[in-house]
C-alpha cells in the first residue's frame, strides 16, 4: 500500500479563502446554538439536573443522539469585561485537565476568529491523555452587550491538512461548546452560561473559574 496515498486520503488541502469561509460558517452556527441554549429556561426540552447551594444551575436536554449540558450562574462583583478575559479556549482547556502541555495559536482567520492547538500530556485524565485538539475560537459581541465565545474542533481532514498529526498523538474531537456572558442592569455583575456536550467538565468549570477570577481580581467575586 502506498503510504503517501493514505496520508492524502486522510487530509484535505484547503485554500485560505475556503478555510475562512468554512470556519466562519461553522463558528456562526455554534454562536447561534449557544445563544439559543442560553436564552431558554426550562422550555425547549431543558431539564434541571441540580441546583447547587451557591445558586449554580445545571441542566440538560437531548439534541439528536447527543445530550447538551448547561451550567448557569450569576456572578456578582464581576463585570462581563472582567469575566471574558478568562473565557477562552486555552483557559478552558486548563480547566478540563491541568496537564495541558501545549496551547498555541496556529493562525488568525478573522479579527475575532482564531485556530488553536491544544495538547495534553501523559498524566492527563483518560479523556485527554496524549491527545491534541485543533479548534477554532470565535468571540462575538452582540448589540445588547452579550458576549459569546464559541469553541469546537475542526473536521479531522481539514485539521490534518492544516497541521499534520504527530505519530505519537491522538487527535481528539471537541464538539460545540462555549460561554455566553450577559450584561445586567448592575454593570458590575453578569449572567454566565456555559454550554457543552460532556457533563464531566461542568463541575471543573465552576471550580476553576472561581479560582481564576479570585486570583486575577483583588475584589473577590461572589458567585450566586
PyMOL commands that set and color helices and strands:
alter all, ss='L'
color gray80, all
select helices_A, chain A and resi 3-9+16-39+80-84+89-96+156-162+199-216
alter helices_A, ss='H'
color red, helices_A
select strands_A, chain A and resi 47-51+57-63+66-76+100-110+113-120+131-141+147-153+170-171+177-183+190-196+222-223
alter strands_A, ss='S'
color yellow, strands_A
deselect
rebuild
show_as cartoon
